[in-house]
Each structure stands twice: as structure tokens, then as C-alpha cells.
Amino acid sequence: MRNMATKKMLFLLALVILDLFASGCGEKELNAEEIAARMLEKQNNIEDYSYTMHMTY
């Protein structure tokens, strides 16, 4: 009886692991336009901290 319960638990564990793995693979892939839009959005949010340093001798 204990052997059967162990087999059921292992089967359920394997099923859950496969389900988790498969759910991660089902994400929608981005196309080139969406990637470009995200890159432009991130680039527009970058603040510029440039400066000019003057040194005297």
C-alpha cells in the first residue's frame, strides 16, 4: 500500500513540474515592432547626467 502511495505522489509531482515548465514556455513572443517600442520607451525615460569639466593648471 505504501508503495502505491509513493508512486502516486511521484506521478503527481512530475505532472506539476511538467505543468510549471509548460506554462513558462507559453508566453507570447514579441515581434520587432513591440521590441522597438519598448526600447524607445526605456530610452525616453533615461535622464541625462552629462556635464563639461573645465580644468585649470
DSSP file (Angstrom, degrees, kcal/mol; ACC not computed):
  #  RESIDUE AA STRUCTURE BP1 BP2  ACC     N-H-->O    O-->H-N    N-H-->O    O-->H-N    TCO  KAPPA ALPHA  PHI   PSI    X-CA   Y-CA   Z-CA
    1    1 A M     >        0   0    0      0, 0.0     4,-1.8     0, 0.0     5,-0.2   0.000 360.0 360.0 360.0 -40.7    0.0    0.0    0.0
    2    2 A R  H  >  +     0   0    0      1,-0.2     4,-2.0     2,-0.2     5,-0.1   0.871 360.0  55.5 -66.5 -35.7    2.8    2.4    0.9
    3    3 A N  H  > S+     0   0    0      1,-0.2     4,-2.0     2,-0.2    -1,-0.2   0.884 106.7  50.1 -63.8 -39.5    4.5    1.7   -2.5
    4    4 A M  H  > S+     0   0    0      2,-0.2     4,-2.2     1,-0.2    -1,-0.2   0.894 109.7  50.4 -67.1 -40.6    1.3    2.6   -4.4
    5    5 A A  H  X S+     0   0    0     -4,-1.8     4,-2.3     1,-0.2    -2,-0.2   0.882 109.7  51.3 -65.3 -38.2    1.0    5.9   -2.5
    6    6 A T  H  X S+     0   0    0     -4,-2.0     4,-2.4     2,-0.2    -2,-0.2   0.907 109.4  49.9 -65.3 -41.7    4.6    6.8   -3.2
    7    7 A K  H  X S+     0   0    0     -4,-2.0     4,-2.4     2,-0.2    -2,-0.2   0.898 110.7  50.0 -64.0 -40.3    4.1    6.1   -6.9
    8    8 A K  H  X S+     0   0    0     -4,-2.2     4,-2.6     2,-0.2    -2,-0.2   0.918 111.2  48.6 -63.7 -43.2    1.0    8.3   -7.0
    9    9 A M  H  X S+     0   0    0     -4,-2.3     4,-2.5     2,-0.2    -2,-0.2   0.910 112.1  48.4 -64.8 -41.9    2.9   11.1   -5.2
   10   10 A L  H  X S+     0   0    0     -4,-2.4     4,-2.5     2,-0.2    -1,-0.2   0.897 111.9  50.1 -64.4 -40.0    5.8   10.9   -7.6
   11   11 A F  H  X S+     0   0    0     -4,-2.4     4,-2.3     2,-0.2    -2,-0.2   0.931 112.4  46.3 -63.8 -45.5    3.4   10.9  -10.6
   12   12 A L  H  X S+     0   0    0     -4,-2.6     4,-2.4     2,-0.2    -2,-0.2   0.889 112.2  51.1 -64.6 -39.3    1.6   14.0   -9.3
   13   13 A L  H  X S+     0   0    0     -4,-2.5     4,-2.4     2,-0.2    -2,-0.2   0.921 111.1  47.6 -63.8 -44.1    4.9   15.7   -8.6
   14   14 A A  H  X S+     0   0    0     -4,-2.5     4,-2.5     1,-0.2    -2,-0.2   0.894 111.6  51.5 -63.5 -39.3    6.2   15.0  -12.1
   15   15 A L  H  X S+     0   0    0     -4,-2.3     4,-2.2     2,-0.2    -2,-0.2   0.908 110.6  47.7 -64.0 -42.9    2.9   16.2  -13.5
   16   16 A V  H  X S+     0   0    0     -4,-2.4     4,-2.4     2,-0.2    -2,-0.2   0.907 112.0  49.9 -65.2 -42.2    3.1   19.5  -11.5
   17   17 A I  H  X S+     0   0    0     -4,-2.4     4,-2.3     2,-0.2    -2,-0.2   0.922 111.9  47.6 -63.8 -44.2    6.7   20.1  -12.6
   18   18 A L  H  X S+     0   0    0     -4,-2.5     4,-2.6     1,-0.2    -1,-0.2   0.889 111.3  51.7 -63.4 -38.8    5.8   19.5  -16.3
   19   19 A D  H  X S+     0   0    0     -4,-2.2     4,-2.1     2,-0.2    -2,-0.2   0.912 110.3  48.1 -64.7 -42.8    2.8   21.8  -16.0
   20   20 A L  H  X S+     0   0    0     -4,-2.4     4,-1.3     2,-0.2    -2,-0.2   0.907 113.1  48.3 -64.0 -41.4    5.0   24.6  -14.5
   21   21 A F  H  X S+     0   0    0     -4,-2.3     4,-1.0     1,-0.2     3,-0.3   0.920 112.3  48.4 -64.2 -44.1    7.6   24.1  -17.2
   22   22 A A  H  X S+     0   0    0     -4,-2.6     4,-0.6     1,-0.2     3,-0.3   0.844 106.1  57.2 -67.3 -33.8    5.0   24.2  -20.0
   23   23 A S  H >< S+     0   0    0     -4,-2.1     3,-0.5     1,-0.2    -1,-0.2   0.836 104.7  52.4 -68.5 -30.5    3.3   27.3  -18.6
   24   24 A G  H >< S+     0   0    0     -4,-1.3     3,-0.7    -3,-0.3    -1,-0.2   0.776 106.5  53.8 -73.0 -26.3    6.6   29.2  -18.8
   25   25 A C  H 3< S+     0   0    0     -4,-1.0    -1,-0.2    -3,-0.3    -2,-0.2   0.561  93.6  72.8 -83.6  -8.6    7.0   28.2  -22.5
   26   26 A G  T <<  +     0   0    0     -4,-0.6    -1,-0.2    -3,-0.5    -2,-0.1   0.332  66.3 126.3 -91.4   8.7    3.6   29.5  -23.4
   27   27 A E    <   -     0   0    0     -3,-0.7     2,-0.3     1,-0.1    -3,-0.0  -0.312  68.8-104.1 -67.5 150.5    4.5   33.2  -23.2
   28   28 A K        -     0   0    0      1,-0.1     2,-0.3    -2,-0.0    -1,-0.1  -0.579  34.1-130.5 -74.9 131.2    3.8   35.4  -26.2
   29   29 A E        -     0   0    0     -2,-0.3     2,-0.2    -3,-0.1    -1,-0.1  -0.619  20.9-120.2 -83.2 142.9    6.9   36.2  -28.2
   30   30 A L        -     0   0    0     -2,-0.3     2,-0.2     1,-0.1    -1,-0.1  -0.544  20.6-139.8 -81.3 144.8    7.5   39.9  -29.1
   31   31 A N     >  -     0   0    0     -2,-0.2     4,-2.1     1,-0.1     5,-0.2  -0.456  34.0 -94.1 -94.1 177.3    7.7   41.0  -32.6
   32   32 A A  H  > S+     0   0    0      1,-0.2     4,-2.4     2,-0.2     5,-0.2   0.855 122.9  53.4 -62.5 -37.3   10.2   43.6  -33.9
   33   33 A E  H  > S+     0   0    0      2,-0.2     4,-2.2     1,-0.2    -1,-0.2   0.903 109.5  47.5 -67.0 -40.3    7.8   46.5  -33.6
   34   34 A E  H  > S+     0   0    0      2,-0.2     4,-2.2     1,-0.2    -1,-0.2   0.892 112.1  50.1 -67.5 -39.2    7.0   45.7  -30.0
   35   35 A I  H  X S+     0   0    0     -4,-2.1     4,-2.4     2,-0.2    -2,-0.2   0.927 111.6  48.3 -63.9 -44.5   10.7   45.4  -29.1
   36   36 A A  H  X S+     0   0    0     -4,-2.4     4,-2.4     1,-0.2    -2,-0.2   0.895 110.7  51.4 -63.2 -40.3   11.4   48.7  -30.8
   37   37 A A  H  X S+     0   0    0     -4,-2.2     4,-2.1     2,-0.2    -1,-0.2   0.908 111.1  47.4 -64.3 -41.6    8.6   50.4  -29.0
   38   38 A R  H  X S+     0   0    0     -4,-2.2     4,-2.4     2,-0.2    -2,-0.2   0.904 111.5  50.9 -65.8 -40.6    9.8   49.1  -25.6
   39   39 A M  H  X S+     0   0    0     -4,-2.4     4,-2.5     1,-0.2    -2,-0.2   0.922 111.4  47.6 -63.6 -43.2   13.4   50.2  -26.4
   40   40 A L  H  X S+     0   0    0     -4,-2.4     4,-2.2     2,-0.2    -1,-0.2   0.891 110.7  52.2 -64.7 -38.8   12.2   53.7  -27.3
   41   41 A E  H  X S+     0   0    0     -4,-2.1     4,-0.9     2,-0.2    -2,-0.2   0.924 112.6  44.4 -62.9 -44.5   10.1   53.9  -24.2
   42   42 A K  H  < S+     0   0    0     -4,-2.4     4,-0.4     1,-0.2     3,-0.4   0.887 112.3  52.6 -67.3 -38.2   13.0   53.0  -22.0
   43   43 A Q  H >< S+     0   0    0     -4,-2.5     3,-1.0     1,-0.2    -2,-0.2   0.874 106.9  52.6 -65.8 -36.5   15.3   55.3  -23.8
   44   44 A N  H 3< S+     0   0    0     -4,-2.2    -1,-0.2     1,-0.2    -2,-0.2   0.724 105.5  55.8 -71.2 -20.7   12.9   58.2  -23.3
   45   45 A N  T 3< S+     0   0    0     -4,-0.9     2,-0.4    -3,-0.4    -1,-0.2   0.522  82.9 106.0 -88.3  -5.9   12.9   57.6  -19.6
   46   46 A I    <   -     0   0    0     -3,-1.0     2,-0.3    -4,-0.4    -3,-0.0  -0.600  65.3-140.4 -78.1 129.7   16.7   57.8  -19.2
   47   47 A E        -     0   0    0     -2,-0.4     2,-0.5     2,-0.0    -2,-0.1  -0.710  14.5-126.3 -90.6 142.2   17.8   61.0  -17.5
   48   48 A D        +     0   0    0     -2,-0.3    -1,-0.0     1,-0.1    -2,-0.0  -0.767  29.1 173.5 -92.3 124.4   20.9   62.7  -18.9
   49   49 A Y        +     0   0    0     -2,-0.5    -1,-0.1     2,-0.1     2,-0.1  -0.118  30.0 141.3-116.6  33.3   23.6   63.5  -16.3
   50   50 A S        +     0   0    0      2,-0.0     2,-0.3     1,-0.0    -2,-0.0  -0.408  22.2 170.7 -77.2 155.2   26.2   64.7  -18.8
   51   51 A Y        -     0   0    0     -2,-0.1     2,-0.5     2,-0.0    -2,-0.1  -0.955  32.2-119.0-153.9 167.7   28.5   67.6  -17.9
   52   52 A T        -     0   0    0     -2,-0.3     2,-0.5     2,-0.0    -2,-0.0  -0.976  23.9-152.4-116.5 127.9   31.5   69.5  -19.1
   53   53 A M        -     0   0    0     -2,-0.5     2,-0.5     2,-0.0    -2,-0.0  -0.874   5.0-161.5-103.5 127.1   34.5   69.6  -16.8
   54   54 A H        -     0   0    0     -2,-0.5     2,-0.4     2,-0.0    -2,-0.0  -0.927   9.2-167.2-107.0 126.9   36.9   72.6  -17.0
   55   55 A M        -     0   0    0     -2,-0.5     2,-0.3     2,-0.0    -2,-0.0  -0.915   4.3-159.1-115.6 140.4   40.3   72.1  -15.5
   56   56 A T              0   0    0     -2,-0.4    -2,-0.0     1,-0.1     0, 0.0  -0.880 360.0 360.0-114.6 150.9   42.9   74.8  -14.8
   57   57 A Y              0   0    0     -2,-0.3    -1,-0.1     0, 0.0    -2,-0.0   0.414 360.0 360.0-101.6 360.0   46.6   74.3  -14.4
